[in-house]
Each structure stands twice: as C-alpha cells, then as structure tokens.
Amino acid sequence: MPETDLVSAVPEVSSFERWGMAERLAWEQAVDEALGVDLDLNLEELDQAAVRHYLLDLGFTSDEAVRAWMRRERVGETDLMYRAIRHQRWLKVCQDRWGHLLANQYLKRKEELDSLRWSCLYLDEYDMLFELYMRVKEDEIEMAELLSQFPQAEGSDRCGFFGPMPLSAVPEALKDRLKSSPVGELIKPFQMDQGWAFAKVEDKTSTMLDDKTRRLLLLELGEQNLVLKRNR
C-alpha cells in the first residue's frame, strides 16, 4: 500500500480527542443545551457571591491557587465572571429540575461527605508495631509523640496525621475501619500493603446541608441526569 494510502487509512482524530478533551467538550455542550438557546451572558446579573461560589465549587480554597489556575488556563477577569454567571445559571437549572431529589441525595451521600481526621502508624514488622500499639493503648505515650519519632512519617500517605477530608477520599484499606471507629479509640493492628498499621480517629465532623453542600449535591444530580440522557 502506498504511503499516502497508509496515511488516509488512519482514522481521523480531532484535536480534542487527541488531547483527551472530547469528553469535556461534550459535557459543556450538554450543559449549554440544558441552559437553553439564549446563552447571552449579562454581567449585570452577576451577584457578588457568584464568583466566590464558582471558585469554591471548583475546589479552590486560596487566592494563590486561583491566580495560578487563571495564569495556567489563561482565564481573564471578564472570562471568570462569564464562567461564574454560566455556573450560576446551571445551578438554577439543577435546582428547578432536580431540586426535589436533593433530600434523598443528601441522605445517600452524607456518610461519604462527613469529614474526619485520623492518625496512623505503619511499619513493616508486626512485633514492633504491636509493642508500640500497646504503649499508646496503655497511655504510656501520645500518638503525636510516637509519630514524631519516625522520620519516615513525614510526607508519607500511610504514616502520620491526615485530614480533615471526606470519608470518600480516605484510602480503601482504612475506610471501613475509620468509618466504624469512635473518636479517640485506637484501631488494633491490621495488615496494610506489605506491612502492618494501627490508627486512631482524631475527629469526625458531620456534614450539614449548608449552602456549599447543597450546591455540590445539585451539581451531582445535574451531572447524573445529563449522563443518563446522553446514554439513552
């Protein structure tokens, strides 16, 4: 086969697909369709909280992170405001169409949204770990003091203090144990990866249906329903 035929035989791939952006584009188009044909955005409809809510819903918690994202994505101030208006409109659509499902979604997701802080010590040797577990259990040493004696704990994802974070973000090896453990009670040694660990729940915070959680759940409902519509 001539070289030109080889080239023509290769299926055409859009730039969006090549760079892994096709799914994102399809999602944004689905949102636009849900918003209706009138997509003219008027800055006068922007309320003072819209930009802040938009950035919080994207997961930003600091001005520094927002500035870095805007530089990286080349998002100007006006672009940001238009995105916030669109986000605000989409939230309203989610509320109008699926708001009646919000209470059920909250009850379904509450356990995963509840946040907790925990500490964990991980070692390769069971005997040493069990001895340290007993020292903490018998109040011979505090967990913080013990962890400070293990330099490998710094920066480790298995050893140290963690959170607060939602239960859904907790490593699978720990999720069920932390979920069922009362605050302050040591979790007896268990196997994790190639070694052994014990842990303690330092604090648990129950998620309330506040404004931030309400927006999160409405966005989830909107996404679920658009996915269902696309897959029909």
C-alpha positions in Angstrom: 0.0 0.0 0.0 1.5 3.4 -0.9 2.4 5.7 1.9 -0.4 8.1 1.1 -2.9 5.3 1.4 -1.5 4.3 4.8 -2.0 7.9 6.0 -5.5 8.0 4.6 -6.3 4.7 6.3 -5.6 6.1 9.7 -9.0 7.2 11.3 -9.2 11.0 11.7 -8.8 12.0 15.3 -9.8 15.5 16.4 -7.5 17.6 18.5 -10.0 17.4 21.3 -9.8 13.6 21.3 -6.1 13.6 20.9 -5.6 15.7 24.0 -8.3 13.9 26.0 -10.7 16.9 25.9 -13.5 15.4 23.8 -15.5 14.2 26.8 -15.1 17.6 28.5 -16.3 19.4 25.3 -19.3 17.1 25.1 -20.2 17.8 28.7 -20.0 21.6 28.3 -22.2 21.3 25.1 -24.7 19.3 27.1 -24.8 22.0 29.8 -25.3 24.6 27.1 -28.3 22.7 25.7 -29.8 22.4 29.2 -29.4 26.1 29.7 -31.4 26.8 26.5 -30.8 28.7 23.3 -30.3 32.1 24.9 -26.7 31.9 26.1 -26.0 35.6 26.0 -24.4 36.3 29.4 -25.1 39.6 31.0 -22.6 40.8 33.6 -25.4 42.8 35.3 -26.9 39.5 36.5 -23.7 38.6 38.4 -24.3 38.8 42.1 -21.3 39.3 44.5 -21.3 35.7 45.7 -21.4 34.0 42.3 -17.7 34.2 41.5 -16.8 33.0 45.0 -19.2 30.1 44.8 -17.9 29.2 41.4 -14.3 29.0 42.6 -15.3 27.1 45.8 -17.2 24.6 43.6 -14.1 24.1 41.5 -12.3 23.2 44.7 -10.2 26.3 45.2 -9.5 27.4 48.8 -6.9 30.1 48.4 -6.4 33.2 46.3 -2.9 32.0 45.3 -4.3 28.8 43.9 -6.9 30.7 41.9 -4.3 33.1 40.5 -2.1 30.2 39.4 -5.1 28.5 37.7 -6.0 31.6 35.9 -2.5 32.1 34.6 -2.2 28.4 33.6 -5.6 28.4 31.8 -5.3 32.0 30.5 -8.5 33.0 32.2 -9.0 36.8 32.4 -11.2 38.6 34.9 -14.0 39.0 32.4 -13.8 35.3 31.4 -14.0 34.4 35.1 -17.1 36.5 35.6 -18.8 34.9 32.5 -18.0 31.4 33.7 -19.4 32.3 37.1 -22.7 33.5 35.5 -23.0 30.3 33.5 -22.3 28.3 36.6 -24.9 30.2 38.5 -27.5 29.6 35.7 -26.6 25.9 35.6 -27.2 25.6 39.4 -30.6 27.2 39.0 -31.5 24.7 36.3 -30.3 21.9 38.6 -32.5 23.3 41.4 -35.5 23.7 39.1 -35.3 20.3 37.5 -33.9 18.0 40.2 -34.1 20.0 43.5 -36.9 17.7 44.6 -34.3 14.9 44.8 -31.9 16.9 47.0 -33.0 15.4 50.3 -32.6 11.9 49.1 -29.2 12.7 47.6 -28.1 14.2 50.9 -29.1 11.1 52.8 -27.4 8.9 50.2 -24.2 10.8 50.2 -23.9 12.1 53.8 -21.8 9.3 55.1 -19.2 9.8 52.4 -19.3 13.6 52.8 -18.7 13.5 56.5 -15.1 14.6 57.2 -12.6 13.1 59.6 -9.1 13.5 60.8 -7.0 10.5 61.8 -3.5 9.3 62.7 -1.8 6.2 61.5 1.5 4.4 62.2 2.7 1.9 59.5 5.7 -0.4 59.9 7.0 -3.5 58.1 7.4 -5.5 61.3 4.3 -6.6 63.2 6.0 -7.3 66.6 7.5 -3.8 66.8 4.2 -2.3 65.7 2.2 -4.2 68.2 4.5 -3.2 71.0 4.1 0.5 70.1 0.3 0.0 69.8 0.2 -1.3 73.4 2.2 1.7 74.6 -0.3 4.1 73.1 -3.2 2.0 74.3 -1.8 2.0 77.9 -1.3 5.8 77.7 2.5 5.4 78.0 3.0 7.7 75.0 0.8 10.0 72.9 0.3 9.3 69.3 1.8 12.7 68.3 4.9 12.0 70.2 5.2 8.5 68.8 4.8 9.6 65.2 7.5 12.3 65.8 10.0 9.5 66.4 9.6 8.1 62.9 11.2 10.4 60.3 9.7 8.3 57.5 6.2 9.5 58.6 6.9 12.9 57.1 5.2 13.1 53.7 4.0 9.5 53.8 0.5 8.6 52.8 0.4 5.8 55.3 2.1 7.2 58.4 1.3 10.5 60.1 -1.7 12.8 60.7 -4.3 13.2 58.0 -7.4 15.3 57.2 -9.8 16.7 57.6 -11.1 15.0 54.4 -14.4 13.3 53.4 -14.7 9.6 54.0 -14.9 9.1 50.3 -11.3 10.3 49.9 -9.9 8.0 52.6 -7.7 5.1 51.3 -9.7 1.9 50.9 -7.6 0.0 53.3 -8.7 2.4 56.1 -12.2 3.5 55.1 -14.3 0.8 56.8 -12.2 0.8 59.9 -12.3 4.6 60.3 -16.0 4.7 59.5 -16.9 2.3 62.3 -14.4 3.5 64.9 -15.4 6.1 67.6 -13.3 9.2 68.0 -10.3 8.6 70.2 -10.4 4.8 70.1 -7.3 3.0 68.8 -7.9 0.7 65.9 -5.9 -2.5 66.7 -3.1 -3.6 64.3 -4.2 -4.7 60.8 -2.3 -5.6 57.6 -1.9 -2.9 55.1 0.0 -3.2 51.8 3.2 -5.2 52.6 3.3 -4.2 56.3 1.2 -3.5 59.4 -0.6 -0.5 60.8 -2.8 0.8 63.6 -4.8 4.0 63.5 -6.9 6.4 65.5 -9.8 8.7 64.6 -8.8 12.1 65.9 -12.1 13.9 65.0 -15.3 13.5 63.0 -17.4 16.3 61.5 -20.9 15.6 60.4 -21.8 17.3 57.1 -24.7 19.7 57.3 -26.9 20.6 54.3 -25.4 24.0 54.1 -25.2 26.2 51.0 -21.9 24.6 49.9 -23.1 21.1 50.3 -26.4 22.0 48.6 -24.6 23.3 45.6 -22.3 20.2 45.5 -25.3 17.8 45.6 -27.3 19.8 43.0 -24.3 19.7 40.6 -24.0 15.9 41.2 -27.7 15.5 40.4 -27.3 17.6 37.2 -24.3 15.5 36.1 -26.1 12.2 36.8 -29.1 13.2 34.8 -27.2 14.6 31.8 -25.2 11.4 31.7 -28.4 9.3 31.7 -29.8 11.5 28.9 -26.6 11.1 26.8 -26.6 7.3 27.3 -30.1 6.7 26.2 
